Amino acid sequence: MGLRQSEHAIARDASEYWEDSAGATWKADSHWRDAPVFEGNDLWHQIGARHLAMFQRGARMVQFERPWKRVVEWGCGGGANAVHFAQHCDEYIGVDVAPASLAECADQVAAACGTPFKPVQIPVERPERALDLIAGPCEVFLSFYVFELIPTPEYGERLLRIARDLLAPGGLALIQVKYDDGRWRSRPRRRSYKTGVAAMTTYRIPEFWQLAERNGLVPEAIELVPENELDRRYAYFLLSKPC
């Protein structure tokens, strides 16, 4: 009890996990269309459709009316979100640590629409590498089912700074996290990445709001999903970059 690992050690274990695409639960964790969790149902398509509708509601609320020239999705996985959002932009940029997921996402986008897809692979240990690989700003930044997989809450602060730097002034982000509801089991794990992939990092809702503000993003709204078909305690933060 009380065991903690360093962020470096957790990031190393995370890198090993995502490089092994043959793992039993890997496709499910990466939201590939042919993962067992999506067999015999329409959940894979519903995931992206729900997120697109959520983003559009938020965009209307804050009067975000500009064209989506470039959309960046942090942690694109198998393309469940990309196939819906890519139909509304001129270029879709998928960022992921797993080359196999980038290839799968590219195939799914190509099958869904003609929007160019740009794959960007980054190392777990150095997410800031994306800033060198993505030339120019984006209007929309997305990240779903990713922040609970990252090594530590502090690592998430680095991702918020990346989102801020990638967004054009006036751009909009929709970022989902798992929230800490006060129970011991809902706290950040900070240990044993491979045995708790989807429960590694959580945030108290006010904490993430303040974290976004501290890193140059303006919280506009929160939508809570206490439970769905995949898991529990989801919070979606709509964030803007000041003009």
VOGU-3710 file (C-alpha; in Angstrom, 3 decimals, decimal comma):
1> mglrqsehai> 0,000/0,000/0,000  1,202/3,474/-0,817  3,571/2,190/-3,503  4,308/4,773/-6,190  6,455/4,607/-9,281  8,146/7,514/-10,969  6,582/8,986/-14,092  9,609/7,774/-16,040  9,065/4,179/-14,916  5,341/4,289/-15,681
11> ardaseywed> 5,982/5,851/-19,100  8,450/3,073/-19,886  5,856/0,437/-18,991  3,212/2,282/-21,007  5,484/2,364/-24,036  6,036/-1,389/-23,789  2,303/-2,001/-23,470  1,273/0,017/-26,523  4,057/-1,427/-28,667  2,692/-4,960/-28,123
21> sagatwkads> -0,344/-4,976/-30,411  -0,745/-8,734/-29,916  -1,930/-8,336/-26,320  -5,287/-9,867/-25,429  -7,009/-6,567/-24,600  -4,915/-4,273/-26,784  -7,449/-3,795/-29,580  -10,223/-3,087/-27,105  -8,072/-0,526/-25,295  -7,236/1,040/-28,680
31> hwrdapvfeg> -10,864/0,986/-29,854  -10,322/-0,978/-33,025  -13,473/-1,812/-34,936  -12,817/-5,580/-34,825  -12,157/-5,704/-31,064  -14,388/-8,236/-29,251  -16,158/-5,482/-27,284  -17,615/-4,152/-30,554  -18,747/-7,494/-31,994  -22,474/-7,851/-32,626
41> ndlwhqigar> -23,307/-4,219/-31,834  -23,026/-0,727/-33,264  -21,066/0,707/-30,336  -17,923/1,487/-32,342  -19,894/3,863/-34,592  -21,950/5,210/-31,708  -18,823/6,321/-29,832  -17,720/8,731/-32,535  -21,248/9,867/-33,379  -21,899/10,778/-29,733
51> hlamfqrgar> -18,641/12,698/-29,476  -19,309/14,597/-32,689  -22,784/15,557/-31,467  -21,309/16,637/-28,121  -18,702/18,808/-29,829  -21,298/20,372/-32,111  -23,510/21,223/-29,128  -20,578/22,875/-27,403  -19,554/24,742/-30,542  -23,060/26,177/-30,911
61> mvqferpwkr> -23,112/27,185/-27,257  -19,907/29,256/-27,562  -20,734/30,426/-31,110  -17,763/28,642/-32,637  -18,637/29,011/-36,326  -15,305/28,979/-38,144  -14,501/26,231/-40,695  -12,596/23,222/-39,366  -9,554/23,376/-41,604  -7,452/21,081/-39,419
71> vvewgcggga> -8,529/18,746/-36,642  -5,984/17,096/-34,337  -7,038/14,022/-32,374  -4,681/13,060/-29,578  -4,817/9,277/-29,267  -6,777/8,428/-32,412  -6,647/4,658/-31,824  -8,618/2,641/-34,335  -10,526/5,586/-35,766  -13,907/5,455/-34,005
81> navhfaqhcd> -13,928/9,241/-33,682  -11,938/10,045/-36,793  -14,467/8,542/-39,212  -17,082/11,031/-37,987  -15,041/14,179/-37,419  -12,937/13,820/-40,594  -16,011/14,341/-42,740  -16,233/17,920/-41,465  -12,660/19,170/-41,957  -10,045/19,699/-44,664
91> eyigvdvapa> -7,289/17,694/-42,928  -7,400/15,211/-40,062  -4,286/14,660/-37,971  -4,171/11,552/-35,814  -1,594/11,411/-33,025  -0,807/8,087/-31,378  2,035/6,155/-29,787  1,179/2,945/-31,679  2,048/2,674/-35,400  -0,522/-0,103/-35,847
101> slaecadqva> -3,320/2,177/-34,625  -2,233/4,988/-36,930  -2,387/2,614/-39,900  -5,793/1,299/-38,823  -7,157/4,803/-38,310  -5,906/5,854/-41,753  -7,711/2,897/-43,336  -10,958/3,654/-41,528  -10,880/7,337/-42,517  -10,139/6,441/-46,145
111> aacgtpfkpv> -13,127/4,091/-46,159  -15,398/6,783/-44,684  -14,461/9,912/-46,644  -11,866/11,601/-48,838  -10,368/13,869/-46,168  -6,558/13,596/-46,080  -5,285/11,838/-42,950  -1,890/12,685/-41,480  -0,463/10,125/-39,005  1,819/11,442/-36,265
121> qipverpera> 3,625/8,919/-34,072  5,055/10,158/-30,797  7,016/8,444/-28,016  5,220/8,124/-24,690  8,166/9,735/-22,928  8,193/12,816/-25,161  4,714/13,893/-26,281  6,071/17,363/-27,080  7,579/15,802/-30,200  4,167/16,334/-31,798
131> ldliagpcev> 4,796/20,080/-31,904  7,715/19,481/-34,273  5,760/17,048/-36,452  2,552/19,059/-36,851  3,218/22,135/-38,923  0,784/24,955/-38,315  -2,214/25,458/-36,042  -5,495/23,564/-35,853  -9,007/24,829/-35,205  -10,125/21,752/-33,270
141> flsfyvfeli> -8,257/19,558/-30,771  -9,816/16,307/-29,543  -8,855/13,672/-27,021  -11,172/10,854/-25,944  -10,410/7,833/-23,749  -6,761/8,885/-23,504  -6,184/10,895/-20,335  -7,097/7,907/-18,151  -4,319/5,951/-19,915  -1,501/8,438/-19,370
151> ptpeygerll> 1,202/7,828/-16,744  0,366/10,550/-14,193  -1,839/13,623/-13,697  1,260/15,774/-14,162  1,767/14,215/-17,602  -1,721/15,446/-18,467  -0,601/18,997/-17,784  2,006/18,565/-20,493  -0,740/17,470/-22,898  -2,820/20,528/-22,064
161> riardllapg> 0,123/22,752/-22,928  0,512/20,911/-26,227  -3,184/21,420/-26,975  -2,807/25,132/-26,209  0,214/25,448/-28,488  -1,451/23,576/-31,349  -4,751/25,438/-31,251  -5,184/28,595/-33,271  -6,442/31,617/-31,303  -10,167/31,090/-30,838
171> glaliqvkyd> -9,803/27,344/-31,415  -11,796/24,783/-29,475  -10,814/21,590/-27,658  -12,910/18,740/-26,311  -10,988/16,611/-23,831  -12,385/13,690/-21,846  -10,971/12,551/-18,519  -11,987/10,080/-15,829  -12,966/11,871/-12,679  -12,059/11,097/-9,091
181> dgrwrsrprr> -15,308/10,835/-7,111  -13,589/10,821/-3,721  -13,360/7,078/-3,253  -9,939/5,518/-2,751  -10,331/3,335/-5,835  -10,950/6,347/-8,074  -7,667/8,078/-7,270  -4,709/8,102/-9,705  -2,851/4,761/-9,521  0,745/5,941/-10,067
191> rsyktgvaam> 1,905/2,327/-10,289  1,604/-0,983/-12,187  0,613/0,368/-15,589  -0,030/-2,952/-17,287  -2,486/-4,154/-14,640  -4,635/-1,019/-14,650  -4,329/0,603/-18,052  -7,754/2,254/-18,163  -7,598/3,511/-14,566  -4,125/5,022/-14,392
201> ttyripefwq> -4,971/8,705/-14,170  -7,992/10,536/-12,808  -8,740/14,124/-11,819  -11,144/15,827/-9,483  -13,446/17,915/-11,655  -12,461/21,308/-10,174  -8,805/20,248/-10,347  -8,877/19,677/-14,112  -10,805/22,915/-14,663  -8,098/24,828/-12,801
211> laernglvpe> -5,340/22,895/-14,552  -6,708/23,964/-17,934  -6,887/27,587/-16,812  -3,347/27,465/-15,473  -2,107/26,300/-18,853  -3,768/28,938/-20,992  -7,094/27,330/-21,905  -10,526/28,693/-20,997  -13,031/26,144/-19,639  -16,354/26,750/-21,358
221> aielvpenel> -18,445/23,775/-20,225  -18,383/20,291/-18,701  -20,540/17,326/-19,636  -20,588/14,380/-17,233  -21,247/10,765/-18,189  -21,344/8,786/-14,922  -21,554/5,480/-16,803  -21,810/4,142/-20,347  -21,226/0,854/-22,164  -17,444/1,100/-21,792
231> drryayflls> -16,779/2,345/-18,268  -17,662/4,901/-15,584  -16,898/8,422/-14,374  -16,290/10,307/-17,604  -16,037/14,115/-17,713  -15,825/16,013/-20,998  -14,272/19,491/-20,854  -14,947/22,012/-23,604  -11,966/24,369/-23,678  -11,145/27,373/-25,844
241> kpc> -7,934/29,200/-26,603  -8,201/32,957/-26,093  -8,038/35,120/-29,222
//
